[in-house]
Amino acid sequence: MTNDSPRGNGTTTASAAADVTPSGAAWLTSASPFPRSVRALWSARPTAPTVLPTGSLFDVVSLPDLFARRVLDLLWTDGPGSGPVAALPDRIMIFAAPGTADRLPALLRWEEWGRGDGARDVPAPLCHGPGDAVTIPPLRRPEPGGEGASAGEPRVRWLVAPEVRYPWLPGPQVLLWACTKARAQVAAGAGAAPDPTPRGNGFSISGDRVLEFSRHQAPLAQLVRAADS
């Protein structure tokens, strides 16, 4: 697999809080046809999830949790890395380049997905593109004792939070490579799926480096101002 992303090879262990940076907030806002509404929601409830459309700024490939761990481990160790990644209770959403939702299913059908011996239990990814929408994690995790903290961990959280204004996103060919290789691991009876955050409890891959989230604990007002610019 050729490392064709602009990511460098250095990594830095991340802090526990996977928060969106001001540049990442600006990127997310640009996905909505109603950016003012998104900014108003973030101002009022920064720890609330947000629904954003897919298909223009990004597509989303949703995978079962255990299988997604293998895919992400391959992307991060043997491949070009990833863009933003969000976790649901039983699924992981990989943010992908626009057009991936249309192209990836066709590529998987060409690979006869699900027909290989020992890999029949691996379901096809759920691909969200034009006309769809997904729930994205909040800008910030609730502070202990703060709003939203009583409900426990958010049902959707960032594994890799948006960090830059124009993040690199994997396309269909990259995800095809990772999915088919992960499926081969399942068919071969490979061991337990790796931890989805092998380098810490959440980290952010920017264009050419991995940075600690603790360096980006910007005030909420700064996040909203950046999204407004």
C-alpha positions as CSV (number, residue, x, y, z in Angstrom):
1,M,0.0,0.0,0.0
2,T,1.5,3.3,-1.0
3,N,1.5,6.1,1.5
4,D,-0.1,8.7,-0.7
5,S,-1.5,10.9,2.0
6,P,0.3,14.1,3.1
7,R,0.7,12.7,6.6
8,G,4.2,12.4,8.0
9,N,5.5,9.4,9.9
10,G,5.8,11.0,13.4
11,T,3.2,10.4,16.0
12,T,2.4,12.0,19.4
13,T,0.4,10.5,22.1
14,A,-2.8,12.4,22.6
15,S,-4.6,13.4,25.7
16,A,-7.9,11.9,26.7
17,A,-10.1,14.7,25.5
18,A,-10.9,14.6,21.7
19,D,-12.1,18.1,21.1
20,V,-12.6,19.8,17.8
21,T,-10.1,22.7,17.0
22,P,-11.3,26.1,15.7
23,S,-10.1,25.1,12.2
24,G,-11.9,21.8,12.5
25,A,-15.1,23.6,13.6
26,A,-14.9,25.8,10.5
27,W,-14.6,22.7,8.3
28,L,-17.6,21.0,9.8
29,T,-19.7,24.1,9.6
30,S,-19.1,24.4,5.9
31,A,-20.8,21.1,5.4
32,S,-24.2,22.5,6.4
33,P,-26.5,24.5,4.1
34,F,-27.5,26.4,7.3
35,P,-24.1,27.3,8.9
36,R,-25.7,30.0,11.1
37,S,-28.0,27.4,12.7
38,V,-25.0,25.1,13.4
39,R,-23.1,28.0,15.0
40,A,-26.1,28.9,17.1
41,L,-26.4,25.3,18.3
42,W,-22.7,25.1,19.2
43,S,-22.9,28.4,21.1
44,A,-25.9,27.2,23.1
45,R,-24.9,23.6,23.5
46,P,-21.3,22.8,22.8
47,T,-21.6,19.3,24.2
48,A,-24.6,18.4,22.1
49,P,-24.2,16.2,18.9
50,T,-25.0,17.7,15.6
51,V,-26.6,16.4,12.4
52,L,-24.8,17.3,9.2
53,P,-25.4,16.3,5.6
54,T,-23.0,14.1,3.7
55,G,-22.1,14.0,0.0
56,S,-20.7,17.5,-0.6
57,L,-17.8,18.1,1.9
58,F,-17.4,14.5,3.0
59,D,-18.9,11.1,2.8
60,V,-19.1,8.7,5.7
61,V,-18.3,5.0,5.7
62,S,-19.9,3.2,8.7
63,L,-18.4,-0.1,9.9
64,P,-19.2,-2.5,12.7
65,D,-17.0,-1.7,15.7
66,L,-14.8,-4.8,15.8
67,F,-14.2,-4.9,12.0
68,A,-13.6,-1.1,11.9
69,R,-10.8,-1.5,14.5
70,R,-9.0,-3.8,12.0
71,V,-9.6,-1.3,9.2
72,L,-8.3,1.7,11.2
73,D,-5.3,-0.3,12.5
74,L,-4.3,-1.0,8.8
75,L,-4.8,2.6,7.8
76,W,-2.8,3.9,10.7
77,T,0.1,1.3,10.6
78,D,0.4,0.2,7.0
79,G,-1.5,2.8,5.1
80,P,-1.8,6.6,4.6
81,G,-3.7,7.3,7.9
82,S,-7.2,8.7,8.1
83,G,-9.2,11.8,8.4
84,P,-11.8,12.4,11.1
85,V,-13.2,9.3,12.7
86,A,-16.2,9.1,15.1
87,A,-17.4,6.2,17.3
88,L,-21.0,5.1,18.0
89,P,-21.9,2.5,20.6
90,D,-21.5,-0.4,18.1
91,R,-20.2,1.2,14.9
92,I,-17.3,3.5,13.8
93,M,-17.8,6.2,11.2
94,I,-14.8,7.0,8.9
95,F,-15.0,10.3,7.1
96,A,-14.1,9.8,3.5
97,A,-13.7,11.9,0.3
98,P,-16.8,12.9,-1.5
99,G,-17.9,10.2,-4.0
100,T,-16.7,7.4,-1.8
101,A,-20.3,6.4,-0.9
102,D,-21.1,5.8,-4.6
103,R,-17.8,4.2,-5.6
104,L,-16.9,1.9,-2.7
105,P,-19.9,-0.4,-2.8
106,A,-19.3,-1.1,-6.5
107,L,-15.6,-1.9,-5.8
108,L,-16.6,-4.2,-3.0
109,R,-19.1,-6.0,-5.3
110,W,-16.3,-6.5,-7.8
111,E,-14.3,-8.1,-5.0
112,E,-17.3,-10.4,-4.3
113,W,-17.6,-9.0,-0.8
114,G,-18.9,-11.5,1.7
115,R,-18.4,-14.6,-0.5
116,G,-15.0,-15.6,0.7
117,D,-14.7,-18.6,3.0
118,G,-14.5,-17.6,6.6
119,A,-15.5,-14.0,5.9
120,R,-19.2,-14.4,5.2
121,D,-20.1,-12.7,8.5
122,V,-18.4,-9.4,7.6
123,P,-21.2,-7.2,6.5
124,A,-20.8,-4.6,3.7
125,P,-20.1,-1.1,5.0
126,L,-22.9,1.4,5.2
127,C,-22.0,4.3,3.0
128,H,-23.5,7.8,3.5
129,G,-23.3,10.2,0.5
130,P,-25.5,12.7,-1.3
131,G,-29.0,13.0,0.3
132,D,-27.9,11.4,3.6
133,A,-27.0,12.9,6.9
134,V,-25.1,11.6,10.0
135,T,-24.9,12.5,13.6
136,I,-21.5,13.9,14.5
137,P,-20.0,14.1,18.0
138,P,-20.1,17.4,20.0
139,L,-17.4,19.9,19.7
140,R,-16.4,19.0,23.2
141,R,-17.0,16.3,25.7
142,P,-18.9,17.4,28.8
143,E,-16.9,18.6,31.7
144,P,-17.4,16.6,35.0
145,G,-20.5,18.1,36.6
146,G,-21.2,20.2,33.6
147,E,-24.1,20.1,31.1
148,G,-24.4,16.6,29.6
149,A,-22.1,15.0,32.2
150,S,-25.0,13.4,34.0
151,A,-25.8,11.3,31.0
152,G,-22.3,9.7,31.0
153,E,-20.2,9.3,27.9
154,P,-21.7,10.8,24.7
155,R,-23.3,8.2,22.4
156,V,-21.2,9.5,19.6
157,R,-17.6,10.6,20.2
158,W,-14.5,11.5,18.3
159,L,-11.7,9.0,17.9
160,V,-10.0,11.4,15.5
161,A,-11.4,14.9,15.8
162,P,-11.2,17.5,12.9
163,E,-8.2,19.6,13.4
164,V,-7.5,21.5,10.2
165,R,-9.6,23.5,7.8
166,Y,-9.1,21.1,4.9
167,P,-8.3,17.6,6.2
168,W,-7.1,14.8,4.0
169,L,-9.8,12.2,3.6
170,P,-9.4,8.6,2.3
171,G,-11.0,7.8,-1.0
172,P,-12.6,4.6,-2.2
173,Q,-9.4,2.9,-3.3
174,V,-7.7,3.4,0.0
175,L,-10.8,2.1,1.9
176,L,-11.2,-0.8,-0.5
177,W,-7.6,-1.8,0.3
178,A,-8.1,-1.6,4.0
179,C,-11.5,-3.3,4.0
180,T,-10.3,-6.2,1.9
181,K,-7.2,-6.7,3.9
182,A,-9.1,-6.6,7.1
183,R,-11.6,-9.1,5.7
184,A,-8.7,-11.4,4.9
185,Q,-7.5,-11.2,8.5
186,V,-11.0,-12.3,9.6
187,A,-11.0,-15.2,7.1
188,A,-7.6,-16.3,8.3
189,G,-8.8,-16.3,11.9
190,A,-6.5,-13.5,13.1
191,G,-6.5,-12.6,16.7
192,A,-8.6,-10.1,18.6
193,A,-9.3,-6.8,16.9
194,P,-6.8,-4.1,17.9
195,D,-7.7,-1.2,20.1
196,P,-9.2,1.5,17.9
197,T,-7.0,4.1,19.5
198,P,-3.6,2.4,19.6
199,R,-1.6,5.6,20.1
200,G,-3.7,7.0,23.0
201,N,-7.2,7.7,24.0
202,G,-8.0,9.8,21.0
203,F,-5.7,11.6,18.5
204,S,-5.9,13.8,15.5
205,I,-4.3,13.2,12.2
206,S,-3.7,16.6,10.4
207,G,-2.2,17.0,7.0
208,D,1.3,16.2,8.0
209,R,1.5,15.5,11.7
210,V,-0.3,14.2,14.7
211,L,-0.7,16.8,17.5
212,E,-1.8,16.6,21.1
213,F,-5.3,17.7,21.7
214,S,-4.2,19.4,24.9
215,R,-2.5,22.0,22.7
216,H,-5.8,22.9,21.1
217,Q,-8.1,23.5,24.1
218,A,-9.4,26.7,22.6
219,P,-12.3,28.7,24.2
220,L,-15.7,28.0,22.8
221,A,-16.0,31.6,21.6
222,Q,-12.8,31.0,19.5
223,L,-14.3,27.9,18.0
224,V,-17.5,29.7,17.0
225,R,-15.6,32.7,15.6
226,A,-13.5,30.3,13.5
227,A,-16.6,28.6,12.1
228,D,-18.1,32.0,11.3
229,S,-15.1,33.1,9.3
